[in-house]
């Protein structure tokens, strides 16, 4: 079990780590990124999907993914 997979996440974006007791809320984009990471997708794959589904520039999508990855690392989840 990976640390990321232990999160309990609902469709509204509320995420809870039962091991640490930490919780946080993700917006729609963050939820899509978290799901992609949980499914083993790369940062590039997730960014490409976001740029298509959310009609944003690929560079902006890549920045959003990288930002959340950094935060997840800060939480010790990656």
mmCIF file of the N, C-alpha and C atoms, coordinates in Angstrom:
data_MODEL
# 
_entry.id   MODEL 
# 
loop_
_atom_site.group_PDB 
_atom_site.id 
_atom_site.type_symbol 
_atom_site.label_atom_id 
_atom_site.label_alt_id 
_atom_site.label_comp_id 
_atom_site.label_asym_id 
_atom_site.label_entity_id 
_atom_site.label_seq_id 
_atom_site.pdbx_PDB_ins_code 
_atom_site.Cartn_x 
_atom_site.Cartn_y 
_atom_site.Cartn_z 
_atom_site.occupancy 
_atom_site.B_iso_or_equiv 
_atom_site.pdbx_formal_charge 
_atom_site.auth_seq_id 
_atom_site.auth_comp_id 
_atom_site.auth_asym_id 
_atom_site.auth_atom_id 
_atom_site.pdbx_PDB_model_num 
ATOM 1   N N  . UNK A 1 1  ? 0.849   -1.183 0.000   1.00 0.00 ? 1  UNK A N  1 
ATOM 2   C CA . UNK A 1 1  ? 0.000   0.000  0.000   1.00 0.00 ? 1  UNK A CA 1 
ATOM 3   C C  . UNK A 1 1  ? 0.893   1.244  0.000   1.00 0.00 ? 1  UNK A C  1 
ATOM 4   N N  . UNK A 1 2  ? 0.655   2.128  -0.952  1.00 0.00 ? 2  UNK A N  1 
ATOM 5   C CA . UNK A 1 2  ? 1.404   3.378  -0.974  1.00 0.00 ? 2  UNK A CA 1 
ATOM 6   C C  . UNK A 1 2  ? 0.767   4.365  -0.012  1.00 0.00 ? 2  UNK A C  1 
ATOM 7   N N  . UNK A 1 3  ? 1.538   5.343  0.369   1.00 0.00 ? 3  UNK A N  1 
ATOM 8   C CA . UNK A 1 3  ? 1.006   6.360  1.274   1.00 0.00 ? 3  UNK A CA 1 
ATOM 9   C C  . UNK A 1 3  ? -0.164  7.095  0.637   1.00 0.00 ? 3  UNK A C  1 
ATOM 10  N N  . UNK A 1 4  ? -0.072  7.333  -0.662  1.00 0.00 ? 4  UNK A N  1 
ATOM 11  C CA . UNK A 1 4  ? -1.137  8.043  -1.363  1.00 0.00 ? 4  UNK A CA 1 
ATOM 12  C C  . UNK A 1 4  ? -2.426  7.223  -1.380  1.00 0.00 ? 4  UNK A C  1 
ATOM 13  N N  . UNK A 1 5  ? -2.293  5.915  -1.509  1.00 0.00 ? 5  UNK A N  1 
ATOM 14  C CA . UNK A 1 5  ? -3.483  5.067  -1.598  1.00 0.00 ? 5  UNK A CA 1 
ATOM 15  C C  . UNK A 1 5  ? -4.208  4.920  -0.262  1.00 0.00 ? 5  UNK A C  1 
ATOM 16  N N  . UNK A 1 6  ? -3.558  5.277  0.826   1.00 0.00 ? 6  UNK A N  1 
ATOM 17  C CA . UNK A 1 6  ? -4.226  5.167  2.120   1.00 0.00 ? 6  UNK A CA 1 
ATOM 18  C C  . UNK A 1 6  ? -5.213  6.310  2.370   1.00 0.00 ? 6  UNK A C  1 
ATOM 19  N N  . UNK A 1 7  ? -5.168  7.344  1.522   1.00 0.00 ? 7  UNK A N  1 
ATOM 20  C CA . UNK A 1 7  ? -6.076  8.471  1.696   1.00 0.00 ? 7  UNK A CA 1 
ATOM 21  C C  . UNK A 1 7  ? -7.519  8.063  1.430   1.00 0.00 ? 7  UNK A C  1 
ATOM 22  N N  . UNK A 1 8  ? -8.401  8.560  2.250   1.00 0.00 ? 8  UNK A N  1 
ATOM 23  C CA . UNK A 1 8  ? -9.832  8.431  1.990   1.00 0.00 ? 8  UNK A CA 1 
ATOM 24  C C  . UNK A 1 8  ? -10.251 9.744  1.340   1.00 0.00 ? 8  UNK A C  1 
ATOM 25  N N  . UNK A 1 9  ? -10.748 9.670  0.112   1.00 0.00 ? 9  UNK A N  1 
ATOM 26  C CA . UNK A 1 9  ? -11.093 10.874 -0.648  1.00 0.00 ? 9  UNK A CA 1 
ATOM 27  C C  . UNK A 1 9  ? -12.518 10.736 -1.154  1.00 0.00 ? 9  UNK A C  1 
ATOM 28  N N  . UNK A 1 10 ? -13.340 11.773 -0.924  1.00 0.00 ? 10 UNK A N  1 
ATOM 29  C CA . UNK A 1 10 ? -14.690 11.717 -1.474  1.00 0.00 ? 10 UNK A CA 1 
ATOM 30  C C  . UNK A 1 10 ? -14.765 12.542 -2.761  1.00 0.00 ? 10 UNK A C  1 
ATOM 31  N N  . UNK A 1 11 ? -15.900 12.483 -3.433  1.00 0.00 ? 11 UNK A N  1 
ATOM 32  C CA . UNK A 1 11 ? -16.060 13.149 -4.730  1.00 0.00 ? 11 UNK A CA 1 
ATOM 33  C C  . UNK A 1 11 ? -16.077 14.677 -4.622  1.00 0.00 ? 11 UNK A C  1 
ATOM 34  N N  . UNK A 1 12 ? -16.260 15.204 -3.432  1.00 0.00 ? 12 UNK A N  1 
ATOM 35  C CA . UNK A 1 12 ? -16.223 16.656 -3.242  1.00 0.00 ? 12 UNK A CA 1 
ATOM 36  C C  . UNK A 1 12 ? -14.801 17.156 -3.028  1.00 0.00 ? 12 UNK A C  1 
ATOM 37  N N  . UNK A 1 13 ? -13.839 16.231 -2.916  1.00 0.00 ? 13 UNK A N  1 
ATOM 38  C CA . UNK A 1 13 ? -12.446 16.611 -2.778  1.00 0.00 ? 13 UNK A CA 1 
ATOM 39  C C  . UNK A 1 13 ? -11.915 16.632 -1.360  1.00 0.00 ? 13 UNK A C  1 
ATOM 40  N N  . UNK A 1 14 ? -12.702 16.167 -0.396  1.00 0.00 ? 14 UNK A N  1 
ATOM 41  C CA . UNK A 1 14 ? -12.211 16.089 0.979   1.00 0.00 ? 14 UNK A CA 1 
ATOM 42  C C  . UNK A 1 14 ? -11.324 14.859 1.093   1.00 0.00 ? 14 UNK A C  1 
ATOM 43  N N  . UNK A 1 15 ? -10.091 15.048 1.542   1.00 0.00 ? 15 UNK A N  1 
ATOM 44  C CA . UNK A 1 15 ? -9.141  13.944 1.680   1.00 0.00 ? 15 UNK A CA 1 
ATOM 45  C C  . UNK A 1 15 ? -8.723  13.823 3.140   1.00 0.00 ? 15 UNK A C  1 
ATOM 46  N N  . UNK A 1 16 ? -8.663  12.598 3.615   1.00 0.00 ? 16 UNK A N  1 
ATOM 47  C CA . UNK A 1 16 ? -8.311  12.321 5.005   1.00 0.00 ? 16 UNK A CA 1 
ATOM 48  C C  . UNK A 1 16 ? -7.280  11.201 5.043   1.00 0.00 ? 16 UNK A C  1 
ATOM 49  N N  . UNK A 1 17 ? -6.223  11.419 5.801   1.00 0.00 ? 17 UNK A N  1 
ATOM 50  C CA . UNK A 1 17 ? -5.195  10.404 6.007   1.00 0.00 ? 17 UNK A CA 1 
ATOM 51  C C  . UNK A 1 17 ? -5.445  9.774  7.375   1.00 0.00 ? 17 UNK A C  1 
ATOM 52  N N  . UNK A 1 18 ? -5.962  8.548  7.417   1.00 0.00 ? 18 UNK A N  1 
ATOM 53  C CA . UNK A 1 18 ? -6.291  7.934  8.703   1.00 0.00 ? 18 UNK A CA 1 
ATOM 54  C C  . UNK A 1 18 ? -5.076  7.601  9.565   1.00 0.00 ? 18 UNK A C  1 
ATOM 55  N N  . UNK A 1 19 ? -3.906  7.536  8.962   1.00 0.00 ? 19 UNK A N  1 
ATOM 56  C CA . UNK A 1 19 ? -2.698  7.227  9.730   1.00 0.00 ? 19 UNK A CA 1 
ATOM 57  C C  . UNK A 1 19 ? -2.237  8.436  10.532  1.00 0.00 ? 19 UNK A C  1 
ATOM 58  N N  . UNK A 1 20 ? -2.231  9.611  9.892   1.00 0.00 ? 20 UNK A N  1 
ATOM 59  C CA . UNK A 1 20 ? -1.728  10.815 10.556  1.00 0.00 ? 20 UNK A CA 1 
ATOM 60  C C  . UNK A 1 20 ? -2.831  11.694 11.133  1.00 0.00 ? 20 UNK A C  1 
ATOM 61  N N  . UNK A 1 21 ? -4.060  11.506 10.637  1.00 0.00 ? 21 UNK A N  1 
ATOM 62  C CA . UNK A 1 21 ? -5.161  12.368 11.054  1.00 0.00 ? 21 UNK A CA 1 
ATOM 63  C C  . UNK A 1 21 ? -5.241  13.653 10.260  1.00 0.00 ? 21 UNK A C  1 
ATOM 64  N N  . UNK A 1 22 ? -4.318  13.845 9.317   1.00 0.00 ? 22 UNK A N  1 
ATOM 65  C CA . UNK A 1 22 ? -4.335  15.048 8.478   1.00 0.00 ? 22 UNK A CA 1 
ATOM 66  C C  . UNK A 1 22 ? -5.502  14.994 7.500   1.00 0.00 ? 22 UNK A C  1 
ATOM 67  N N  . UNK A 1 23 ? -6.056  16.156 7.215   1.00 0.00 ? 23 UNK A N  1 
ATOM 68  C CA . UNK A 1 23 ? -7.105  16.244 6.202   1.00 0.00 ? 23 UNK A CA 1 
ATOM 69  C C  . UNK A 1 23 ? -6.894  17.514 5.398   1.00 0.00 ? 23 UNK A C  1 
ATOM 70  N N  . UNK A 1 24 ? -7.383  17.505 4.190   1.00 0.00 ? 24 UNK A N  1 
ATOM 71  C CA . UNK A 1 24 ? -7.305  18.673 3.328   1.00 0.00 ? 24 UNK A CA 1 
ATOM 72  C C  . UNK A 1 24 ? -8.390  18.579 2.275   1.00 0.00 ? 24 UNK A C  1 
ATOM 73  N N  . UNK A 1 25 ? -8.652  19.705 1.633   1.00 0.00 ? 25 UNK A N  1 
ATOM 74  C CA . UNK A 1 25 ? -9.695  19.778 0.614   1.00 0.00 ? 25 UNK A CA 1 
ATOM 75  C C  . UNK A 1 25 ? -9.048  20.113 -0.721  1.00 0.00 ? 25 UNK A C  1 
ATOM 76  N N  . UNK A 1 26 ? -9.446  19.383 -1.741  1.00 0.00 ? 26 UNK A N  1 
ATOM 77  C CA . UNK A 1 26 ? -8.945  19.591 -3.094  1.00 0.00 ? 26 UNK A CA 1 
ATOM 78  C C  . UNK A 1 26 ? -10.040 20.207 -3.953  1.00 0.00 ? 26 UNK A C  1 
ATOM 79  N N  . UNK A 1 27 ? -9.636  21.100 -4.852  1.00 0.00 ? 27 UNK A N  1 
ATOM 80  C CA . UNK A 1 27 ? -10.602 21.591 -5.827  1.00 0.00 ? 27 UNK A CA 1 
ATOM 81  C C  . UNK A 1 27 ? -10.728 20.546 -6.933  1.00 0.00 ? 27 UNK A C  1 
ATOM 82  N N  . UNK A 1 28 ? -11.527 20.830 -7.943  1.00 0.00 ? 28 UNK A N  1 
ATOM 83  C CA . UNK A 1 28 ? -11.771 19.877 -9.027  1.00 0.00 ? 28 UNK A CA 1 
ATOM 84  C C  . UNK A 1 28 ? -10.471 19.460 -9.720  1.00 0.00 ? 28 UNK A C  1 
ATOM 85  N N  . UNK A 1 29 ? -9.609  20.426 -9.958  1.00 0.00 ? 29 UNK A N  1 
ATOM 86  C CA . UNK A 1 29 ? -8.329  20.134 -10.606 1.00 0.00 ? 29 UNK A CA 1 
ATOM 87  C C  . UNK A 1 29 ? -7.455  19.267 -9.710  1.00 0.00 ? 29 UNK A C  1 
ATOM 88  N N  . UNK A 1 30 ? -7.376  19.619 -8.442  1.00 0.00 ? 30 UNK A N  1 
ATOM 89  C CA . UNK A 1 30 ? -6.584  18.840 -7.503  1.00 0.00 ? 30 UNK A CA 1 
ATOM 90  C C  . UNK A 1 30 ? -7.078  17.410 -7.373  1.00 0.00 ? 30 UNK A C  1 
ATOM 91  N N  . UNK A 1 31 ? -8.386  17.249 -7.397  1.00 0.00 ? 31 UNK A N  1 
ATOM 92  C CA . UNK A 1 31 ? -8.967  15.915 -7.311  1.00 0.00 ? 31 UNK A CA 1 
ATOM 93  C C  . UNK A 1 31 ? -8.591  15.087 -8.541  1.00 0.00 ? 31 UNK A C  1 
ATOM 94  N N  . UNK A 1 32 ? -8.634  15.704 -9.719  1.00 0.00 ? 32 UNK A N  1 
ATOM 95  C CA . UNK A 1 32 ? -8.245  15.006 -10.952 1.00 0.00 ? 32 UNK A CA 1 
ATOM 96  C C  . UNK A 1 32 ? -6.766  14.618 -10.907 1.00 0.00 ? 32 UNK A C  1 
ATOM 97  N N  . UNK A 1 33 ? -5.937  15.506 -10.384 1.00 0.00 ? 33 UNK A N  1 
ATOM 98  C CA . UNK A 1 33 ? -4.502  15.217 -10.273 1.00 0.00 ? 33 UNK A CA 1 
ATOM 99  C C  . UNK A 1 33 ? -4.273  14.062 -9.303  1.00 0.00 ? 33 UNK A C  1 
ATOM 100 N N  . UNK A 1 34 ? -4.915  14.106 -8.158  1.00 0.00 ? 34 UNK A N  1 
ATOM 101 C CA . UNK A 1 34 ? -4.752  13.048 -7.161  1.00 0.00 ? 34 UNK A CA 1 
ATOM 102 C C  . UNK A 1 34 ? -5.196  11.697 -7.716  1.00 0.00 ? 34 UNK A C  1 
ATOM 103 N N  . UNK A 1 35 ? -6.309  11.679 -8.426  1.00 0.00 ? 35 UNK A N  1 
ATOM 104 C CA . UNK A 1 35 ? -6.783  10.431 -9.030  1.00 0.00 ? 35 UNK A CA 1 
ATOM 105 C C  . UNK A 1 35 ? -5.778  9.913  -10.053 1.00 0.00 ? 35 UNK A C  1 
ATOM 106 N N  . UNK A 1 36 ? -5.236  10.819 -10.856 1.00 0.00 ? 36 UNK A N  1 
ATOM 107 C CA . UNK A 1 36 ? -4.243  10.412 -11.842 1.00 0.00 ? 36 UNK A CA 1 
ATOM 108 C C  . UNK A 1 36 ? -3.009  9.820  -11.191 1.00 0.00 ? 36 UNK A C  1 
ATOM 109 N N  . UNK A 1 37 ? -2.512  10.473 -10.154 1.00 0.00 ? 37 UNK A N  1 
ATOM 110 C CA . UNK A 1 37 ? -1.338  9.966  -9.436  1.00 0.00 ? 37 UNK A CA 1 
ATOM 111 C C  . UNK A 1 37 ? -1.634  8.605  -8.804  1.00 0.00 ? 37 UNK A C  1 
ATOM 112 N N  . UNK A 1 38 ? -2.825  8.468  -8.241  1.00 0.00 ? 38 UNK A N  1 
ATOM 113 C CA . UNK A 1 38 ? -3.212  7.206  -7.611  1.00 0.00 ? 38 UNK A CA 1 
ATOM 114 C C  . UNK A 1 38 ? -3.297  6.069  -8.618  1.00 0.00 ? 38 UNK A C  1 
ATOM 115 N N  . UNK A 1 39 ? -3.592  6.421  -9.865  1.00 0.00 ? 39 UNK A N  1 
ATOM 116 C CA . UNK A 1 39 ? -3.694  5.417  -10.928 1.00 0.00 ? 39 UNK A CA 1 
ATOM 117 C C  . UNK A 1 39 ? -2.373  5.194  -11.649 1.00 0.00 ? 39 UNK A C  1 
ATOM 118 N N  . UNK A 1 40 ? -1.287  5.773  -11.127 1.00 0.00 ? 40 UNK A N  1 
ATOM 119 C CA . UNK A 1 40 ? 0.036   5.530  -11.684 1.00 0.00 ? 40 UNK A CA 1 
ATOM 120 C C  . UNK A 1 40 ? 0.396   6.354  -12.905 1.00 0.00 ? 40 UNK A C  1 
ATOM 121 N N  . UNK A 1 41 ? -0.373  7.390  -13.185 1.00 0.00 ? 41 UNK A N  1 
ATOM 122 C CA . UNK A 1 41 ? -0.063  8.238  -14.336 1.00 0.00 ? 41 UNK A CA 1 
ATOM 123 C C  . UNK A 1 41 ? 1.104   9.163  -14.013 1.00 0.00 ? 41 UNK A C  1 
ATOM 124 N N  . UNK A 1 42 ? 1.826   9.540  -15.051 1.00 0.00 ? 42 UNK A N  1 
ATOM 125 C CA . UNK A 1 42 ? 2.948   10.460 -14.880 1.00 0.00 ? 42 UNK A CA 1 
ATOM 126 C C  . UNK A 1 42 ? 2.434   11.893 -14.815 1.00 0.00 ? 42 UNK A C  1 
ATOM 127 N N  . UNK A 1 43 ? 3.301   12.783 -14.359 1.00 0.00 ? 43 UNK A N  1 
ATOM 128 C CA . UNK A 1 43 ? 2.964   14.207 -14.321 1.00 0.00 ? 43 UNK A CA 1 
ATOM 129 C C  . UNK A 1 43 ? 2.590   14.681 -15.722 1.00 0.00 ? 43 UNK A C  1 
ATOM 130 N N  . UNK A 1 44 ? 3.354   14.265 -16.722 1.00 0.00 ? 44 UNK A N  1 
ATOM 131 C CA . UNK A 1 44 ? 3.076   14.662 -18.096 1.00 0.00 ? 44 UNK A CA 1 
ATOM 132 C C  . UNK A 1 44 ? 1.731   14.173 -18.595 1.00 0.00 ? 44 UNK A C  1 
ATOM 133 N N  . UNK A 1 45 ? 1.387   12.934 -18.284 1.00 0.00 ? 45 UNK A N  1 
ATOM 134 C CA . UNK A 1 45 ? 0.096   12.384 -18.700 1.00 0.00 ? 45 UNK A CA 1 
ATOM 135 C C  . UNK A 1 45 ? -1.059  13.137 -18.046 1.00 0.00 ? 45 UNK A C  1 
ATOM 136 N N  . UNK A 1 46 ? -0.914  13.412 -16.770 1.00 0.00 ? 46 UNK A N  1 
ATOM 137 C CA . UNK A 1 46 ? -1.973  14.126 -16.048 1.00 0.00 ? 46 UNK A CA 1 
ATOM 138 C C  . UNK A 1 46 ? -2.118  15.539 -16.598 1.00 0.00 ? 46 UNK A C  1 
ATOM 139 N N  . UNK A 1 47 ? -1.006  16.209 -16.827 1.00 0.00 ? 47 UNK A N  1 
ATOM 140 C CA . UNK A 1 47 ? -1.044  17.576 -17.362 1.00 0.00 ? 47 UNK A CA 1 
ATOM 141 C C  . UNK A 1 47 ? -1.704  17.603 -18.733 1.00 0.00 ? 47 UNK A C  1 
ATOM 142 N N  . UNK A 1 48 ? -1.399  16.625 -19.567 1.00 0.00 ? 48 UNK A N  1 
ATOM 143 C CA . UNK A 1 48 ? -2.006  16.568 -20.898 1.00 0.00 ? 48 UNK A CA 1 
ATOM 144 C C  . UNK A 1 48 ? -3.517  16.386 -20.797 1.00 0.00 ? 48 UNK A C  1 
ATOM 145 N N  . UNK A 1 49 ? -3.954  15.495 -19.924 1.00 0.00 ? 49 UNK A N  1 
ATOM 146 C CA . UNK A 1 49 ? -5.388  15.275 -19.729 1.00 0.00 ? 49 UNK A CA 1 
ATOM 147 C C  . UNK A 1 49 ? -6.068  16.537 -19.213 1.00 0.00 ? 49 UNK A C  1 
ATOM 148 N N  . UNK A 1 50 ? -5.427  17.220 -18.264 1.00 0.00 ? 50 UNK A N  1 
ATOM 149 C CA . UNK A 1 50 ? -6.007  18.450 -17.721 1.00 0.00 ? 50 UNK A CA 1 
ATOM 150 C C  . UNK A 1 50 ? -6.106  19.538 -18.779 1.00 0.00 ? 50 UNK A C  1 
ATOM 151 N N  . UNK A 1 51 ? -5.082  19.660 -19.600 1.00 0.00 ? 51 UNK A N  1 
ATOM 152 C CA . UNK A 1 51 ? -5.098  20.717 -20.614 1.00 0.00 ? 51 UNK A CA 1 
ATOM 153 C C  . UNK A 1 51 ? -6.223  20.478 -21.611 1.00 0.00 ? 51 UNK A C  1 
ATOM 154 N N  . UNK A 1 52 ? -6.556  19.224 -21.865 1.00 0.00 ? 52 UNK A N  1 
ATOM 155 C CA . UNK A 1 52 ? -7.642  18.914 -22.789 1.00 0.00 ? 52 UNK A CA 1 
ATOM 156 C C  . UNK A 1 52 ? -9.011  19.036 -22.125 1.00 0.00 ? 52 UNK A C  1 
ATOM 157 N N  . UNK A 1 53 ? -9.146  18.494 -20.934 1.00 0.00 ? 53 UNK A N  1 
ATOM 158 C CA . UNK A 1 53 ? -10.457 18.472 -20.281 1.00 0.00 ? 53 UNK A CA 1 
ATOM 159 C C  . UNK A 1 53 ? -10.847 19.803 -19.655 1.00 0.00 ? 53 UNK A C  1 
ATOM 160 N N  . UNK A 1 54 ? -9.874  20.620 -19.283 1.00 0.00 ? 54 UNK A N  1 
ATOM 161 C CA . UNK A 1 54 ? -10.178 21.885 -18.624 1.00 0.00 ? 54 UNK A CA 1 
ATOM 162 C C  . UNK A 1 54 ? -9.845  23.092 -19.499 1.00 0.00 ? 54 UNK A C  1 
ATOM 163 N N  . UNK A 1 55 ? -9.463  22.817 -20.733 1.00 0.00 ? 55 UNK A N  1 
ATOM 164 C CA . UNK A 1 55 ? -9.168  23.874 -21.702 1.00 0.00 ? 55 UNK A CA 1 
ATOM 165 C C  . UNK A 1 55 ? -8.190  24.911 -21.153 1.00 0.00 ? 55 UNK A C  1 
ATOM 166 N N  . UNK A 1 56 ? -7.076  24.417 -20.647 1.00 0.00 ? 56 UNK A N  1 
ATOM 167 C CA . UNK A 1 56 ? -6.000  25.290 -20.179 1.00 0.00 ? 56 UNK A CA 1 
ATOM 168 C C  . UNK A 1 56 ? -4.743  24.975 -20.976 1.00 0.00 ? 56 UNK A C  1 
ATOM 169 N N  . UNK A 1 57 ? -3.830  25.909 -20.979 1.00 0.00 ? 57 UNK A N  1 
ATOM 170 C CA . UNK A 1 57 ? -2.565  25.705 -21.678 1.00 0.00 ? 57 UNK A CA 1 
ATOM 171 C C  . UNK A 1 57 ? -1.800  24.556 -21.016 1.00 0.00 ? 57 UNK A C  1 
ATOM 172 N N  . UNK A 1 58 ? -1.094  23.796 -21.822 1.00 0.00 ? 58 UNK A N  1 
ATOM 173 C CA . UNK A 1 58 ? -0.347  22.645 -21.312 1.00 0.00 ? 58 UNK A CA 1 
ATOM 174 C C  . UNK A 1 58 ? 0.655   23.055 -20.236 1.00 0.00 ? 58 UNK A C  1 
ATOM 175 N N  . UNK A 1 59 ? 1.307   24.192 -20.431 1.00 0.00 ? 59 UNK A N  1 
ATOM 176 C CA . UNK A 1 59 ? 2.293   24.658 -19.454 1.00 0.00 ? 59 UNK A CA 1 
ATOM 177 C C  . UNK A 1 59 ? 1.632   24.992 -18.117 1.00 0.00 ? 59 UNK A C  1 
ATOM 178 N N  . UNK A 1 60 ? 0.447   25.606 -18.165 1.00 0.00 ? 60 UNK A N  1 
ATOM 179 C CA . UNK A 1 60 ? -0.287  25.910 -16.934 1.00 0.00 ? 60 UNK A CA 1 
ATOM 180 C C  . UNK A 1 60 ? -0.707  24.622 -16.222 1.00 0.00 ? 60 UNK A C  1 
ATOM 181 N N  . UNK A 1 61 ? -1.172  23.654 -16.998 1.00 0.00 ? 61 UNK A N  1 
ATOM 182 C CA . UNK A 1 61 ? -1.580  22.375 -16.416 1.00 0.00 ? 61 UNK A CA 1 
ATOM 183 C C  . UNK A 1 61 ? -0.388  21.678 -15.770 1.00 0.00 ? 61 UNK A C  1 
ATOM 184 N N  . UNK A 1 62 ? 0.749   21.720 -16.444 1.00 0.00 ? 62 UNK A N  1 
ATOM 185 C CA . UNK A 1 62 ? 1.948   21.092 -15.896 1.00 0.00 ? 62 UNK A CA 1 
ATOM 186 C C  . UNK A 1 62 ? 2.365   21.764 -14.582 1.00 0.00 ? 62 UNK A C  1 
ATOM 187 N N  . UNK A 1 63 ? 2.233   23.083 -14.532 1.00 0.00 ? 63 UNK A N  1 
ATOM 188 C CA . UNK A 1 63 ? 2.555   23.824 -13.308 1.00 0.00 ? 63 UNK A CA 1 
ATOM 189 C C  . UNK A 1 63 ? 1.615   23.414 -12.176 1.00 0.00 ? 63 UNK A C  1 
ATOM 190 N N  . UNK A 1 64 ? 0.319   23.283 -12.482 1.00 0.00 ? 64 UNK A N  1 
ATOM 191 C CA . UNK A 1 64 ? -0.654  22.881 -11.466 1.00 0.00 ? 64 UNK A CA 1 
ATOM 192 C C  . UNK A 1 64 ? -0.332  21.495 -10.910 1.00 0.00 ? 64 UNK A C  1 
ATOM 193 N N  . UNK A 1 65 ? 0.007   20.576 -11.805 1.00 0.00 ? 65 UNK A N  1 
ATOM 194 C CA . UNK A 1 65 ? 0.340   19.220 -11.368 1.00 0.00 ? 65 UNK A CA 1 
ATOM 195 C C  . UNK A 1 65 ? 1.599   19.240 -10.500 1.00 0.00 ? 65 UNK A C  1 
ATOM 196 N N  . UNK A 1 66 ? 2.624   19.937 -10.954 1.00 0.00 ? 66 UNK A N  1 
ATOM 197 C CA . UNK A 1 66 ? 3.883   20.006 -10.204 1.00 0.00 ? 66 UNK A CA 1 
ATOM 198 C C  . UNK A 1 66 ? 3.670   20.627 -8.826  1.00 0.00 ? 66 UNK A C  1 
ATOM 199 N N  . UNK A 1 67 ? 2.808   21.643 -8.750  1.00 0.00 ? 67 UNK A N  1 
ATOM 200 C CA . UNK A 1 67 ? 2.530   22.300 -7.474  1.00 0.00 ? 67 UNK A CA 1 
ATOM 201 C C  . UNK A 1 67 ? 1.880   21.331 -6.490  1.00 0.00 ? 67 UNK A C  1 
ATOM 202 N N  . UNK A 1 68 ? 0.895   20.570 -6.951  1.00 0.00 ? 68 UNK A N  1 
ATOM 203 C CA . UNK A 1 68 ? 0.237   19.627 -6.046  1.00 0.00 ? 68 UNK A CA 1 
ATOM 204 C C  . UNK A 1 68 ? 1.175   18.488 -5.660  1.00 0.00 ? 68 UNK A C  1 
ATOM 205 N N  . UNK A 1 69 ? 1.981   18.024 -6.591  1.00 0.00 ? 69 UNK A N  1 
ATOM 206 C CA . UNK A 1 69 ? 2.963   16.983 -6.278  1.00 0.00 ? 69 UNK A CA 1 
ATOM 207 C C  . UNK A 1 69 ? 3.891   17.469 -5.165  1.00 0.00 ? 69 UNK A C  1 
ATOM 208 N N  . UNK A 1 70 ? 4.326   18.708 -5.259  1.00 0.00 ? 70 UNK A N  1 
ATOM 209 C CA . UNK A 1 70 ? 5.191   19.290 -4.223  1.00 0.00 ? 70 UNK A CA 1 
ATOM 210 C C  . UNK A 1 70 ? 4.485   19.308 -2.866  1.00 0.00 ? 70 UNK A C  1 
ATOM 211 N N  . UNK A 1 71 ? 3.228   19.696 -2.860  1.00 0.00 ? 71 UNK A N  1 
ATOM 212 C CA . UNK A 1 71 ? 2.468   19.736 -1.602  1.00 0.00 ? 71 UNK A CA 1 
ATOM 213 C C  . UNK A 1 71 ? 2.276   18.332 -1.023  1.00 0.00 ? 71 UNK A C  1 
ATOM 214 N N  . UNK A 1 72 ? 2.007   17.367 -1.898  1.00 0.00 ? 72 UNK A N  1 
ATOM 215 C CA . UNK A 1 72 ? 1.852   15.988 -1.428  1.00 0.00 ? 72 UNK A CA 1 
ATOM 216 C C  . UNK A 1 72 ? 3.159   15.464 -0.844  1.00 0.00 ? 72 UNK A C  1 
ATOM 217 N N  . UNK A 1 73 ? 4.267   15.864 -1.429  1.00 0.00 ? 73 UNK A N  1 
ATOM 218 C CA . UNK A 1 73 ? 5.576   15.491 -0.867  1.00 0.00 ? 73 UNK A CA 1 
ATOM 219 C C  . UNK A 1 73 ? 5.753   16.120 0.512   1.00 0.00 ? 73 UNK A C  1 
ATOM 220 N N  . UNK A 1 74 ? 5.334   17.390 0.634   1.00 0.00 ? 74 UNK A N  1 
ATOM 221 C CA . UNK A 1 74 ? 5.426   18.069 1.928   1.00 0.00 ? 74 UNK A CA 1 
ATOM 222 C C  . UNK A 1 74 ? 4.621   17.333 3.003   1.00 0.00 ? 74 UNK A C  1 
ATOM 223 N N  . UNK A 1 75 ? 3.484   16.754 2.596   1.00 0.00 ? 75 UNK A N  1 
ATOM 224 C CA . UNK A 1 75 ? 2.649   15.982 3.519   1.00 0.00 ? 75 UNK A CA 1 
ATOM 225 C C  . UNK A 1 75 ? 3.200   14.575 3.750   1.00 0.00 ? 75 UNK A C  1 
ATOM 226 N N  . UNK A 1 76 ? 4.271   14.225 3.019   1.00 0.00 ? 76 UNK A N  1 
ATOM 227 C CA . UNK A 1 76 ? 4.853   12.893 3.154   1.00 0.00 ? 76 UNK A CA 1 
ATOM 228 C C  . UNK A 1 76 ? 4.065   11.806 2.455   1.00 0.00 ? 76 UNK A C  1 
ATOM 229 N N  . UNK A 1 77 ? 3.254   12.199 1.480   1.00 0.00 ? 77 UNK A N  1 
ATOM 230 C CA . UNK A 1 77 ? 2.420   11.226 0.779   1.00 0.00 ? 77 UNK A CA 1 
ATOM 231 C C  . UNK A 1 77 ? 3.043   10.713 -0.510  1.00 0.00 ? 77 UNK A C  1 
ATOM 232 N N  . UNK A 1 78 ? 4.108   11.347 -0.953  1.00 0.00 ? 78 UNK A N  1 
ATOM 233 C CA . UNK A 1 78 ? 4.821   10.891 -2.157  1.00 0.00 ? 78 UNK A CA 1 
ATOM 234 C C  . UNK A 1 78 ? 6.289   10.720 -1.837  1.00 0.00 ? 78 UNK A C  1 
# 
